[in-house]
Structures are given as structure tokens and as C-alpha cells.
Amino acid sequence: MSSYEETFHIFNTETEKLESAINTAFRTSELSISEIVQIYYQLTNVISLSTLLKQQIEGSGNPHSMTRKIEETQKFISEKFDSKLHKSIMGQLANSIKEITKSLGSGNSAEKSKEEIESEAKLYEKLRQTISTREFVEQYDAGLPHD
């Protein structure tokens, strides 16, 4: 098996994982932070593999089926992820940050019980994770072509 055939096999496997993750996300009302990170991680894998594969097949007679699969995957990412899911995730993260911030801001600064302090600490941690995830997602957003 040639180098580009091995890469193509890995590309197909990773593309299937990505498509499954994206399709599952469409059926979910709200994604967890770990699910969001996993989708972007998988997306980065597929994009990197498609770039590598294009370079490998460029000088090899350019097998048409491989080129077509790369183009289909890029179209899927553009139509399903970039145009829809990515925007939904960005909105979900913004809303979550707004709600957590609002919840933290409405707290009474007077004497707090140990449970209230622990609950507030958990909210701050969730806010930190959500903001960090939003920054991670914005890195992908910065790389998208804009009209």
C-alpha cells in the first residue's frame, strides 16, 4: 500500500468520525464543552489529512476517486459545519457565558454559606471553561473565508 493510500484510508476513517459527530450534534439541543472540543479536534484532523493527501496525490497521477472524496468532504464541512453547526455552537457559547455571568452577578455579596461559596466556585469554573472553549472555537472562526 502506498503512502497516499494509507493516508487516504486514515482520511476516510477520520471523515466518518467527523460526519457522525456533526450529525449527532444536529440532533442534540445543547452540546457539552467536551463534545464541542471533540468536534473541533476531529475537524482539524480531517482538514489536516485532506491537505496532506492533496499534496501526496498531486504527483501520483491524481487518483480521481480520492480527489472526489476530498472535495465531497470539504463540501460537507462547508455546508453542514461552517454554515450551520459552527454558528450554532458560537451562539450556544455566547448564551452560556451570558447566563453564567448573569447568575454570578445576581448573587448577594453578604454572608454566604459554605454551599453557596462552593456553588459559586463551580459556576466560575464553568465560566472559565466556556470562555476558554469560545476562544478555541474563535480560532477556527478566524480561519474561515468571510464574504
C-alpha positions in Angstrom: 0.0 0.0 0.0 1.4 3.4 -1.0 1.8 6.3 1.3 -1.1 8.2 -0.1 -3.3 5.1 0.0 -2.5 4.7 3.7 -3.3 8.4 4.2 -6.5 8.1 2.2 -7.6 5.2 4.5 -7.0 7.2 7.6 -8.7 10.2 6.0 -11.8 8.1 5.3 -11.9 6.8 8.9 -11.5 10.3 10.4 -14.1 11.7 7.9 -16.6 9.1 9.1 -16.0 10.0 12.7 -16.4 13.7 11.9 -19.6 13.2 9.9 -21.0 11.1 12.7 -20.1 13.7 15.3 -21.7 16.5 13.3 -24.8 14.6 12.5 -25.2 13.7 16.2 -24.7 17.3 17.2 -27.6 18.3 15.0 -29.8 16.0 17.0 -28.6 17.5 20.3 -30.2 20.6 21.7 -27.0 21.7 23.6 -23.5 20.3 23.3 -21.2 19.9 26.3 -17.8 21.6 26.4 -16.1 18.3 25.8 -18.4 17.5 22.8 -17.6 20.9 21.3 -13.9 20.4 21.8 -14.1 16.9 20.3 -15.9 18.1 17.2 -13.3 20.8 16.5 -10.4 18.4 17.2 -11.9 15.9 14.7 -12.5 18.7 12.2 -8.9 19.8 12.5 -7.7 16.2 11.9 -9.8 15.9 8.7 -8.7 19.2 7.4 -5.0 18.4 8.0 -5.4 15.0 6.5 -7.1 16.4 3.4 -4.3 18.9 2.9 -1.6 16.2 3.3 -3.5 13.8 1.0 -3.8 16.5 -1.7 0.0 17.0 -1.6 0.6 13.3 -1.7 -1.6 12.6 -4.7 -0.6 15.7 -6.6 2.4 13.9 -8.3 1.0 10.4 -8.4 -1.4 10.7 -11.3 -4.1 12.2 -9.1 -6.5 9.3 -8.5 -9.9 10.8 -9.3 -11.8 8.9 -6.6 -9.5 10.3 -3.9 -9.8 13.8 -5.2 -13.6 13.5 -5.4 -13.8 12.2 -1.8 -11.7 15.2 -0.6 -14.0 17.6 -2.4 -17.1 15.9 -1.0 -15.7 16.1 2.5 -14.8 19.8 2.0 -18.3 20.5 0.7 -19.8 18.6 3.7 -17.7 20.7 6.1 -18.7 23.9 4.4 -22.4 23.2 4.1 -23.1 21.4 7.3 -20.5 22.6 9.7 -19.3 26.1 8.7 -22.7 27.4 7.6 -24.8 25.8 10.3 -23.3 24.0 13.3 -20.3 26.3 13.8 -22.7 29.3 14.0 -24.9 27.4 16.4 -22.0 26.5 18.6 -20.8 30.1 18.7 -24.3 31.2 19.7 -24.6 28.5 22.4 -21.3 29.5 23.9 -22.2 33.2 23.9 -25.6 32.5 25.6 -24.0 30.2 28.1 -21.4 32.9 29.1 -24.1 35.5 29.3 -26.3 33.3 31.6 -23.4 32.2 33.9 -22.3 35.8 34.2 -25.8 36.9 34.9 -26.2 34.2 37.6 -22.9 35.2 39.2 -23.8 38.9 39.1 -27.1 38.3 40.9 -25.5 36.8 43.9 -25.8 38.5 47.3 -22.4 39.6 48.5 -23.4 39.4 52.2 -22.6 36.4 54.3 -22.6 33.2 52.2 -22.9 29.6 53.3 -20.2 27.1 52.5 -22.6 25.5 49.9 -23.2 28.9 48.3 -19.5 29.5 48.0 -18.9 26.1 46.6 -21.7 26.5 44.1 -20.3 29.9 43.0 -16.8 28.4 42.6 -18.3 25.8 40.3 -20.0 28.5 38.3 -16.7 30.4 38.0 -15.0 27.2 36.8 -17.8 26.6 34.3 -17.5 30.2 33.1 -13.7 29.8 32.7 -14.2 26.6 30.7 -16.8 28.1 28.5 -14.8 31.3 27.8 -11.7 29.1 27.0 -13.8 27.0 24.6 -15.2 30.1 22.9 -11.6 31.3 22.4 -10.7 27.9 20.9 -13.8 28.0 18.6 -13.0 31.6 17.6 -9.6 30.4 16.3 -11.4 28.2 13.8 -13.8 31.0 13.0 -10.8 33.3 12.2 -9.6 30.8 9.6 -12.9 30.7 7.7 -13.3 32.7 4.5 -15.7 35.6 5.0 -17.9 37.3 2.5 
